[in-house]
Amino acid sequence: MLLSEGQMSDYHGAALMLDDFPPASELLADKGYDADWFREALEQRGIKPCIPPKANRKIQIPYDKAVYKCRHKIENMFGKLKDWRRIHTRYDRCAHTFFSAIAIAATVIFWL
């Protein structure tokens, strides 16, 4: 997990985590991660990207729409995290304390 600043674009945050990605066959991401260099880096690691292309891309890249529909599970997890008022309203101003609250909430959600 990576906690980035609010103004940082998605694929810049992914670039910071790229070396730490676990072995996987596919990566499921939204349009914010659509960048040629990111797709190439994933393919070099043997990971097939399932990322829909941005609307302004000149050549639209195909993606597996059936696999992409599973992305709602990720969105549901973020929705459950936001049920925790401390996380939703960001009570903690220090990044390490906020990240710890997210980790605790994720652990409790996993065990429930």
C-alpha positions in Angstrom: 0.0 0.0 0.0 1.1 3.5 -0.8 -0.2 6.7 0.7 0.4 9.6 -1.8 -0.4 13.2 -1.7 -3.9 14.1 -3.0 -2.7 16.0 -6.1 -0.5 13.2 -7.3 -1.8 11.4 -10.4 -2.5 7.7 -10.2 0.2 6.5 -12.5 2.9 8.5 -10.8 2.0 6.7 -7.6 2.1 3.4 -9.4 5.6 4.2 -10.7 6.8 4.4 -7.1 5.3 0.9 -6.3 6.3 -0.8 -9.6 9.3 -2.6 -8.2 7.3 -3.9 -5.2 4.4 -5.4 -7.2 3.8 -9.0 -6.2 3.9 -11.7 -8.9 0.6 -11.6 -10.8 -0.8 -12.5 -14.1 -3.0 -9.4 -14.5 -3.3 -5.9 -13.1 -6.8 -4.4 -12.9 -6.8 -0.6 -12.9 -8.9 2.4 -14.0 -8.3 4.9 -16.7 -6.0 7.0 -14.4 -3.3 4.4 -15.0 -3.4 4.5 -18.8 0.1 5.3 -19.9 2.3 3.6 -22.5 5.3 3.4 -20.2 3.2 1.9 -17.4 1.8 -0.8 -19.7 5.3 -1.6 -21.1 6.7 -1.9 -17.5 3.9 -4.3 -16.6 4.4 -6.4 -19.7 8.2 -6.6 -19.0 7.3 -8.1 -15.6 4.9 -10.6 -17.2 1.8 -8.8 -16.0 -1.1 -8.3 -18.5 -2.6 -4.9 -18.0 -6.4 -4.7 -17.9 -6.7 -0.9 -18.1 -9.3 0.8 -20.3 -7.9 3.5 -22.5 -8.5 7.2 -21.9 -11.0 8.9 -24.1 -8.3 11.2 -25.7 -6.0 8.3 -26.7 -5.5 8.4 -30.5 -5.3 4.6 -30.8 -7.7 2.9 -28.4 -6.1 -0.1 -26.8 -8.4 -3.2 -26.3 -8.9 -4.6 -22.8 -10.9 -7.5 -21.3 -14.2 -6.0 -20.3 -15.3 -9.1 -18.5 -12.3 -9.0 -16.2 -12.7 -5.2 -15.7 -16.2 -5.7 -14.4 -14.6 -7.3 -11.3 -13.2 -3.8 -10.4 -16.4 -3.2 -8.4 -14.9 -5.4 -5.6 -12.0 -2.9 -5.2 -14.4 0.0 -5.1 -16.6 -1.8 -2.5 -13.5 -2.2 -0.3 -12.8 1.5 -0.4 -16.4 2.2 0.4 -16.2 0.0 3.5 -13.0 1.9 4.5 -14.9 5.1 4.2 -17.5 3.8 6.7 -14.9 4.4 9.3 -15.4 8.1 10.3 -11.8 8.6 11.3 -10.7 7.6 7.8 -13.5 9.3 5.9 -12.9 12.7 7.5 -9.1 12.3 7.8 -8.9 13.1 11.5 -5.2 12.2 11.6 -3.0 14.9 10.1 0.2 12.9 10.2 0.6 10.5 7.2 1.9 7.7 9.3 -1.0 7.9 11.8 -3.5 8.0 9.0 -1.9 5.1 7.2 -2.0 3.1 10.5 -5.7 3.8 10.9 -6.3 2.5 7.3 -4.3 -0.7 8.1 -6.3 -1.3 11.3 -9.6 -0.7 9.5 -8.6 -3.0 6.6 -7.6 -5.7 9.1 -10.9 -5.5 11.0 -12.9 -5.5 7.7 -11.0 -8.5 6.5 -11.8 -10.5 9.6 -15.5 -9.5 9.7 
